[in-house]
Amino acid sequence: MEIEKKIKEVLDRIRPYLINDGGDVVFKRYENGVVYVQLVGACSDCPLVDNTLESGIEEAIISEIPEVIKVVNED
């Protein structure tokens, strides 16, 4: 699916910043406008995880892929 490819490309651009802080993001799936990811490593229990997800990952994906309406972190 073309949208999933674009999502993975955006995540690949964000990933170095997360890795630099000891974390990472794993793409799980895309369905009905929602991207499901899993934040791992230091990101999984970071107190700023919601900020990272909304202001970082979600904002980056939505700004490049209009079909995406939300990004959700799954355990």
N, C-alpha and C positions, 0 to 999 in steps of 0.2 A: 504494500500500500504506500502510495506516494507521501501521504501525511506522516506516516510512521517514520519514513526515511528522513523527512524534514525535522521531525521532533528529535530524532537521534543526532542529527547534525548540530542542532542547537545545544543539546545536552553535552555533546563532545566539546563545544566551545566553552561551556560553563565548567565542565569537569576539572580542568587544571586548578581553578580557584578553590574548589572543594577539596581536592587532593592536597593542596598547599596547607589547608587547615586540618588535615588528617581524616577527611571524609570522602564521600563519593556519592553518586546518584546512579541508580539502576532503573532503566526503563522497563516497566512491566507490561503495559498495554494501553491502547487508545480505543475508547468506545463512546459514542454519542457525545462527542465534543469534550470529553474529559480524558486527560492524560493521567495514568496511574504510574507513580514512581516509588522507589524505596530509597530513602536516604540511609546510608550505611556508614560504618566507622564512627568517627567523632561526631558526624552530623546526626546520627541516630539518637543520641541523648544530649545534644547541645540545647541549652536554654533558648537559643535564638533560632531553633529549627523552623518555627512558623514564619519568622521574618525571612529566612533564607528561601523557604519555599515560595512565599507570596511575592516578596519584593525582588527576589533574584530569579529563581527558576520560572515561576509562573509568568512574571512580567516579560521575561526574555522570549518565552515560547509564544505567548499570545501576541506580542508585538510583531512577530514574524509569520505566525500561522493563524489567520483570522478564524479558521474553523474551530480552534481550541477555545473553550470558554472557562476551563478550570483545570488546575493541577492538584492532584491528591496524593498524599504520602501514605503508602500502605506498609504495614509491618510484615 
